[in-house]
Amino acid sequence: MGDRRSVLVLTNPHDVTADVVLRLLLARRVPVVRLDPGADLHTGASLTAMYRSGEQRGRLRTASRELDITRVRSVWVRRPSPYEGPPGLRGQDRRFASEQALWGAGGILASLPGALYVNHPWSNRAAEFKPWQLSAAQGCGFLVPSTVITDHPEEARAFVASHQGGAVYKPLWNTRYRIDGQPHSVWVREVHAVEITEAVSACPHLFQAKVDKAFDARVTAVGDRLFGIRIDSPALDWRHRQDLMTCTPVEVPEPVACAIAAYLAELRLIYGAFDFAVTASGEWYFLECNPNGQWAWQPAETTTAVALALADRLEEGTDS
């Protein structure tokens, strides 16, 4: 029968991107258990781990599966719901339960012996800090646009004024924000020195030199397998108007591929979604790397290739 160890997929029930890979694994007869720990552990699922000298045991039980947590070949950390505690609890009781679930269940699921993580949840979280992304990118050989992160209005104004080619503002984190009760996204936008007020002192802000780009590029990395697409869009931030963009495959230059490999190793990632601004002369400027970025929106051939690469990696587990 071969290796019957399971792949554990941590994601929410509405994650259609995960479904693409799960169908491939099921077609290969790879056992799969899907869990949304932030929700399922309050609706019938249970998780137990036991530790003593020389031994670790545990069981995950869901409505349809029972899993020996020492027999997990790989864990795909996709888009699980946050740990928010049982809906019947309120106030400090719910906060207490939420934090115990994060540090308890979350800790168990992040320390399964012998399992390969794509990516490990702690690596994902650490790799989401943009200052570390920029620092690591420089050390790994990427071209990085001149950037300042500051809560000092004068520093911000001086930085923006010093870049004759323009500067942009981008948030350091996609914090949930509502205006008149409606969700509101903060997109990358061009900024001028006269617009910067004392409000900058409320928190750190990221300002970056505007790259005179010919196009954007997204490189989806699954280990050493890279899938590049060129994005042509009239918008400064192509995510803002995805209906206006066109995507075509693009070759990843060897120096960029080498820098990506170094970056993944430095940040202990297997998967990464890298964004670049590419100039007319062929310079690839690193903008960011989302360690858990979406990929199923790309052209069909790229989406299929990424799904196959992820399925291969999850099936291989730690044997590769």
Secondary structure per residue as TSV (DSSP state, phi and psi in degrees):
chain	resnum	aa	ss	phi	psi
A	1	M	-	360.0	-13.7
A	2	G	-	78.6	-164.0
A	3	D	-	-78.0	115.5
A	4	R	-	-100.0	13.2
A	5	R	-	-64.4	145.8
A	6	S	E	-89.5	154.9
A	7	V	E	-95.7	127.7
A	8	L	E	-103.7	123.5
A	9	V	E	-111.9	118.1
A	10	L	E	-101.8	106.6
A	11	T	-	-162.9	169.3
A	12	N	-	-83.2	162.6
A	13	P	T	-70.4	-12.4
A	14	H	T	-99.7	10.4
A	15	D	-	-83.6	91.4
A	16	V	H	-72.7	-23.8
A	17	T	H	-62.4	-42.3
A	18	A	H	-61.7	-34.4
A	19	D	H	-58.6	-34.4
A	20	V	H	-59.8	-45.7
A	21	V	H	-74.8	-37.5
A	22	L	H	-62.2	-37.3
A	23	R	H	-63.8	-37.4
A	24	L	H	-65.3	-43.7
A	25	L	H	-65.1	-40.8
A	26	L	H	-66.6	-36.3
A	27	A	H	-64.9	-27.5
A	28	R	T	-88.1	2.9
A	29	R	T	62.5	32.9
A	30	V	-	-86.9	123.9
A	31	P	-	-62.6	134.1
A	32	V	E	-131.1	135.8
A	33	V	E	-121.9	125.8
A	34	R	E	-106.9	132.9
A	35	L	E	-143.1	135.9
A	36	D	-	-111.6	88.3
A	37	P	H	-59.9	-33.8
A	38	G	H	-64.7	-23.2
A	39	A	H	-113.1	-46.1
A	40	D	H	-65.6	-31.0
A	41	L	T	-72.8	-4.0
A	42	H	T	-106.4	-1.3
A	43	T	T	-131.4	42.1
A	44	G	T	113.9	-25.9
A	45	A	-	-78.3	156.3
A	46	S	E	-144.7	154.4
A	47	L	E	-138.0	129.7
A	48	T	E	-133.8	136.7
A	49	A	E	-134.7	139.3
A	50	M	E	-128.4	138.1
A	51	Y	E	-130.5	136.3
A	52	R	E	-157.3	167.3
A	53	S	T	-51.3	121.4
A	54	G	T	78.7	5.9
A	55	E	E	-150.3	139.9
A	56	Q	E	-137.0	129.8
A	57	R	E	-135.5	163.3
A	58	G	E	175.2	160.4
A	59	R	E	-135.9	139.8
A	60	L	E	-111.2	125.8
A	61	R	E	-119.4	126.6
A	62	T	-	-119.9	-177.6
A	63	A	S	-62.8	-25.8
A	64	S	S	-125.2	-4.4
A	65	R	-	-139.2	155.5
A	66	E	E	-133.1	126.8
A	67	L	E	-126.7	128.5
A	68	D	E	-77.1	114.0
A	69	I	T	-71.5	-7.5
A	70	T	T	-89.4	-0.1
A	71	R	S	-117.6	39.3
A	72	V	E	-102.6	123.7
A	73	R	E	-82.1	-33.9
A	74	S	E	-158.3	155.0
A	75	V	E	-125.7	123.0
A	76	W	E	-101.7	109.8
A	77	V	E	-91.2	97.8
A	78	R	-	-96.9	-97.0
A	79	R	-	-134.2	62.2
A	80	P	-	-68.5	152.0
A	81	S	-	-66.2	153.3
A	82	P	-	-67.8	154.8
A	83	Y	-	-76.2	113.0
A	84	E	-	-123.0	3.7
A	85	G	-	81.9	161.6
A	86	P	-	-60.6	139.6
A	87	P	T	-62.2	-22.1
A	88	G	T	-76.3	-13.1
A	89	L	-	-92.9	154.2
A	90	R	-	-133.8	160.9
A	91	G	H	58.7	-137.3
A	92	Q	H	-67.9	-25.8
A	93	D	H	-65.3	-41.1
A	94	R	H	-70.1	-38.3
A	95	R	H	-62.2	-41.9
A	96	F	H	-60.9	-48.4
A	97	A	H	-63.8	-38.3
A	98	S	H	-62.6	-45.9
A	99	E	H	-70.3	-35.8
A	100	Q	H	-65.0	-37.4
A	101	A	H	-65.9	-43.2
A	102	L	H	-60.9	-50.9
A	103	W	H	-78.6	-23.2
A	104	G	H	-90.4	-73.3
A	105	A	H	-61.3	-43.6
A	106	G	H	-60.6	-39.0
A	107	G	H	-67.8	-39.9
A	108	I	H	-61.8	-48.7
A	109	L	H	-68.1	-19.0
A	110	A	T	-93.0	1.9
A	111	S	-	-136.8	42.3
A	112	L	-	-77.0	123.9
A	113	P	T	-65.9	130.7
A	114	G	T	79.8	0.7
A	115	A	-	-88.4	144.8
A	116	L	E	-87.7	134.9
A	117	Y	E	-109.6	132.4
A	118	V	E	-127.6	91.0
A	119	N	T	-95.7	169.0
A	120	H	-	-61.5	136.5
A	121	P	H	-59.6	-32.9
A	122	W	H	-73.2	-34.1
A	123	S	H	-67.8	-41.2
A	124	N	H	-55.5	-50.6
A	125	R	H	-62.6	-46.4
A	126	A	H	-61.9	-38.6
A	127	A	H	-75.1	-6.9
A	128	E	T	-84.4	-10.3
A	129	F	-	-75.3	114.9
A	130	K	H	-62.2	-37.2
A	131	P	H	-58.3	-40.0
A	132	W	H	-69.5	-37.7
A	133	Q	H	-56.0	-47.8
A	134	L	H	-66.4	-42.0
A	135	S	H	-64.0	-45.7
A	136	A	H	-65.8	-39.7
A	137	A	H	-60.4	-42.5
A	138	Q	H	-61.6	-45.1
A	139	G	H	-68.1	-22.3
A	140	C	T	-93.8	-1.8
A	141	G	T	101.6	6.9
A	142	F	-	-74.3	152.4
A	143	L	B	-76.8	131.2
A	144	V	-	-125.7	127.6
A	145	P	-	-61.5	147.5
A	146	S	-	-56.0	130.1
A	147	T	E	-139.7	145.4
A	148	V	E	-132.1	138.4
A	149	I	E	-118.8	117.5
A	150	T	E	-153.7	155.8
A	151	D	S	-114.8	18.8
A	152	H	-	-106.6	111.1
A	153	P	H	-55.4	-41.3
A	154	E	H	-66.5	-39.0
A	155	E	H	-61.2	-43.3
A	156	A	H	-64.2	-46.0
A	157	R	H	-62.6	-42.5
A	158	A	H	-63.6	-41.2
A	159	F	H	-62.7	-50.0
A	160	V	H	-62.8	-43.2
A	161	A	H	-64.7	-26.7
A	162	S	T	-78.8	-8.8
A	163	H	-	-108.2	97.5
A	164	Q	T	-64.9	-25.2
A	165	G	T	-80.1	-0.9
A	166	G	-	104.1	162.6
A	167	A	E	-140.5	158.1
A	168	V	E	-126.8	158.4
A	169	Y	E	-112.3	140.0
A	170	K	E	-142.2	143.6
A	171	P	-	-69.9	151.9
A	172	L	S	-80.6	-17.3
A	173	W	S	-156.5	144.4
A	174	N	-	-82.4	71.5
A	175	T	-	-67.0	139.2
A	176	R	-	-63.3	129.8
A	177	Y	-	-141.1	136.9
A	178	R	E	-127.4	141.4
A	179	I	E	-123.3	121.6
A	180	D	T	54.3	37.6
A	181	G	T	81.5	-3.7
A	182	Q	E	-103.7	140.1
A	183	P	E	-59.3	140.7
A	184	H	-	-134.7	126.7
A	185	S	-	-96.6	142.6
A	186	V	-	-101.9	108.9
A	187	W	-	-92.1	161.8
A	188	V	-	-63.0	132.1
A	189	R	E	-145.7	155.0
A	190	E	E	-70.4	144.7
A	191	V	E	-135.4	146.2
A	192	H	-	-116.8	153.1
A	193	A	G	-57.2	-37.7
A	194	V	G	-67.6	-17.5
A	195	E	G	-81.8	-16.4
A	196	I	-	-82.2	120.3
A	197	T	-	-112.8	-178.1
A	198	E	G	-65.4	-13.1
A	199	A	G	-61.1	-20.5
A	200	V	G	-58.6	-28.2
A	201	S	G	-69.5	-8.5
A	202	A	G	-70.7	-27.1
A	203	C	S	-169.0	165.6
A	204	P	-	-64.1	141.8
A	205	H	E	-126.2	147.6
A	206	L	E	-107.4	122.6
A	207	F	E	-119.7	141.2
A	208	Q	E	-141.1	144.1
A	209	A	E	-61.3	135.3
A	210	K	-	-74.5	127.6
A	211	V	-	-85.3	129.6
A	212	D	-	-77.2	83.9
A	213	K	E	-93.5	149.1
A	214	A	E	-88.7	-32.0
A	215	F	E	-164.8	167.6
A	216	D	E	-97.0	160.5
A	217	A	E	-138.3	140.3
A	218	R	E	-116.5	127.4
A	219	V	E	-117.4	116.5
A	220	T	E	-95.4	121.1
A	221	A	E	-109.8	129.1
A	222	V	E	-124.0	94.7
A	223	G	T	63.3	-126.8
A	224	D	T	-93.2	9.7
A	225	R	E	-99.5	120.6
A	226	L	E	-115.2	138.8
A	227	F	E	-129.5	106.6
A	228	G	E	-103.5	139.8
A	229	I	E	-131.9	146.6
A	230	R	E	-94.1	134.3
A	231	I	E	-116.8	118.0
A	232	D	E	-106.8	122.6
A	233	S	-	-150.3	142.8
A	234	P	S	-75.4	-12.2
A	235	A	S	-85.7	144.5
A	236	L	S	-59.8	-44.3
A	237	D	S	-108.5	103.8
A	238	W	T	-61.5	-21.3
A	239	R	T	-66.9	-24.9
A	240	H	T	-68.0	-37.1
A	241	R	T	-133.3	72.5
A	242	Q	G	-67.8	-18.2
A	243	D	G	-70.7	-16.0
A	244	L	G	-99.5	-7.2
A	245	M	-	-91.7	155.9
A	246	T	E	-123.8	143.8
A	247	C	E	-125.4	132.7
A	248	T	E	-138.5	149.2
A	249	P	E	-59.9	147.2
A	250	V	-	-141.8	144.0
A	251	E	-	-76.0	137.4
A	252	V	-	-90.0	121.1
A	253	P	-	-59.8	147.9
A	254	E	H	-57.1	-43.9
A	255	P	H	-61.5	-35.6
A	256	V	H	-68.6	-42.2
A	257	A	H	-60.5	-41.4
A	258	C	H	-64.9	-40.2
A	259	A	H	-66.2	-37.3
A	260	I	H	-62.5	-45.1
A	261	A	H	-60.1	-42.7
A	262	A	H	-65.6	-39.1
A	263	Y	H	-65.3	-46.7
A	264	L	H	-59.6	-41.2
A	265	A	H	-66.0	-43.0
A	266	E	H	-63.3	-40.3
A	267	L	H	-97.1	5.7
A	268	R	T	58.0	51.0
A	269	L	-	-116.6	148.6
A	270	I	S	-101.5	-37.7
A	271	Y	E	-111.3	142.7
A	272	G	E	-159.0	141.4
A	273	A	E	-109.8	105.3
A	274	F	E	-96.8	134.3
A	275	D	E	-113.2	135.3
A	276	F	E	-132.2	151.6
A	277	A	E	-107.6	126.1
A	278	V	E	-112.1	127.4
A	279	T	E	-85.0	167.9
A	280	A	T	-61.7	-26.8
A	281	S	T	-87.9	3.8
A	282	G	-	90.2	16.2
A	283	E	-	-84.8	129.9
A	284	W	E	-101.0	112.1
A	285	Y	E	-97.5	124.8
A	286	F	E	-67.2	129.3
A	287	L	E	-106.9	-48.4
A	288	E	E	-170.2	168.9
A	289	C	E	-132.8	117.0
A	290	N	E	-89.2	114.9
A	291	P	T	-71.4	-8.0
A	292	N	T	-141.0	39.1
A	293	G	-	-71.0	151.2
A	294	Q	-	-67.4	152.2
A	295	W	-	-140.6	-12.7
A	296	A	T	-77.7	-1.7
A	297	W	T	-84.3	-7.1
A	298	Q	S	-77.9	170.4
A	299	P	-	-50.0	150.0
A	300	A	H	-54.1	-41.5
A	301	E	H	-68.1	-33.8
A	302	T	H	-72.7	-44.1
A	303	T	H	-57.2	-45.1
A	304	T	H	-62.6	-42.8
A	305	A	H	-65.0	-41.5
A	306	V	H	-64.4	-44.3
A	307	A	H	-59.4	-43.5
A	308	L	H	-64.3	-40.3
A	309	A	H	-64.8	-41.9
A	310	L	H	-66.0	-43.0
A	311	A	H	-61.3	-41.5
A	312	D	H	-60.2	-45.9
A	313	R	H	-66.6	-41.3
A	314	L	H	-68.9	-36.9
A	315	E	H	-68.4	-39.5
A	316	E	H	-65.6	-37.2
A	317	G	G	63.0	-139.9
A	318	T	G	-87.3	5.3
A	319	D	G	-80.2	-13.3
A	320	S	-	-89.6	360.0
